[in-house]
Amino acid sequence: MVIAVAGELIEVGVMFAAVALAGAIARGLRQSVIPFYIVSGILLNPFVAGELTEAVLGQEFAVGLSAEATHFIELGAELGIVFLLFFLGLEFNLDRLLASRDRIGTVGLIDLVINFGVGFVLGFLLFGDVLAAFIIAGMVYISSSAIITKSLIDLGWIANEESSPLLGTLVFEDLFIAVYLAVLSALVAGAGDVTEAAFSVGLGLGFILVLLILVYAGTALFTALIETESNEFIALRVTGVTVLVAGAALTLGVSEAVAAFFIGMAFSGTGRAEKLENLLEPVRDIFAAVFFFWIGLVTDPMLFAGVLGIIATAVVVTTPTKLLSGFWSGKVYDLDDRRSTRVALGMVTRGEFTLIIASTVLVVRDRGGAITAATANEINAFAVGYVLVMSILGTVLMQYSAVFETRLTAWRNGE
Amino acid sequence: MDVSETDLPGVGKRFELDIGGGETAVIVVHNTGRREVFVRPESGADAEEVLDLTDRQARIVGSILEGAYFQPVATDTSSVTLGDNVMLEWYTLGEDAPIVGKSIEEADVRRETGATIAAIERGGDVIQSPDPDWVFEADDQLIVVGTRQHHEQFAAEAT
C-alpha cells in the first residue's frame, strides 16, 4: 500500500505545490489566480512537460502525471465544480433578488440579451451549429463572480455605488447559469436523437423539480442535519449530502453542478449560511484550484493555434458587448459616467463558469454525445484560451479604470 | 440618524452613516467577519479606506466606541437613552451650582425638576441611592434619570 501510492502521492504533491506557486506569482503580479492555476496545469500536462522531457531525455525519462494521479485530479476537479456551485447556491438569496427585482431584473436582462445574443450569433457564425452556438453564447455571457467580487474588494469599490449593479448582475447571471447548465447537460447528452433528448431534458427538469421541493419544504430537515456544535460534524454532514446528491445527479445524467447549486440553496435556508461558508471555504478553494489545474492539464496548447482566430474574434467582439451592457446597467442604477464606466470594465472578466461549461462539453465528448470529439476539443481549447485572456484583461481594465474614467468624462463633456 | 443598509451578494452588507460636514462613514461587513471602515469625503466621491479589521479587532474597536471600555462621564454630552424618552445623563456639579451645600432632602430635586438622581460618584466611589441627608459638594458627578424635559429643568435649576 505504502509503496503503491508513493508515486501518486508525490505527483499530487507536485500538483498542489505547482498551484500554490502559481497563486504566489499571481499575487505578486496583482493578478487573478485563476489564469495562473490554469497555466500551471498546462505546463505540467503531457503535451508540454511530457513532450519536452521526452525530446530532451528520451521516452524513458518523459515526465508526466500517471494515469492514477490524473484520475485523482479529475475527481478533485469534479469536487471543485460541485463546491463552486454549492457556494453559489449558499450565497444565493431569492428574497434579495425578488426585493430588488426591478433593477436586478432590468440589468440582468440587458446583460443577457446583449451578451448571450451576440455570443449565440458569434458561435453560429464560427461553428455553423446551433448547439455549439448555444455553448459559446453561455461561455461569453457568464462573467466571473469569483474574480470580479475579489477585485471589488481589493480596489475598495465595494464601498461605492458601482458595486450594486455589478453584484446585482452577477446574482442574475448565477441564477441563469444554474438553469442553463441543466438545459445544456440535457441537450449535449441527447446525441441527436429527439426522443432521447426529450427524455434527458425531462429527467433533468424532473430532478431539478425534486430539488426545488427539497429547497422549499426541506428547511427543517437541513436545519436538523447541522444542529450540532461540532464544526467537524457540520463540515462532514454538509459535504456528505452535497457530494452524494451531486453524484446521484451525475449518475442520472443530470448536471452535478446544478444539483450542488440547489443543495447550497437548501442550506442557505437554514440561516446558517455564513457559518457554513467559513467552515467550507478552504475546502472549496482547494478543490477549485484543482479544477483550474485540471482544465490546464487536459488542454493541449497546440490546439490553441487552431482556435487562435476564434479566440481573437471572441475577445474583440465580447469585450465591447460587456462594456456596453455594463455601462447601460450603471445608468439603470442612476450612476454617473465615471461609475458606469467602472461597472462596464468590471463585467469584462470571464472565468470559472466559462470553464465549467467547457468541462460539461468534455464530459459529453468522453461519453459520446451530440457533439463530435473534434468540436468538443476545439471548444475546450477556445474556452481555456478565452478565459486566460479575459480574466487578465478584465482584472487589468479594473485596475486602470481611472484612465478610462478620465477619458470618457472628458469626451462626454465635449473636450 | 439614518443608517442605510445595502446587501452585497457574496460579500456581506454595507452600512452608510452621515457623519456631518458632507462626509459619510461606510462600513462593509464581510460574511467572513472582516470589517472595512471607509470615509467618503463628499457625496459622489470615492470612499477611502480607514480601517481594515478582523472580526475580533472590530468587536474591540466597537466596544471602545460604544463606551464599554472607558466612559467619558465628565462631559455634558454623554447620555444613554433607556426607553422612548427616558435618558440616563451624567452631570458634574460646579462650584456655583445651586444645590451645592444642600442635602438631598433640602434640594428635593425630584419635586423641583422631575428628574431622579440614581447615583452619585465622588472621589471614584459610586454611591447608589444616597441617603436623604447626603450633602452635595462641588465636583460630585450625578447620574440622573428622566425625560429630556426633566433633564433640561435639572440642568437649569440644579447645576
Interface residues (C-beta under 8 A of the other chain):
Chain A: E91 F92 N93 R96 S145 T149 L152 I153 G156 I158 A159 N160 S163 S164 L167 G168 L170 V171 A273 E274 E277 N278 E281 D336
Chain B: T6 D7 L8 P9 G10 V11 R14 V26 V28 H30 N31 T32 G33 E36 F38 R40 G44 D46 A47 E48 E49
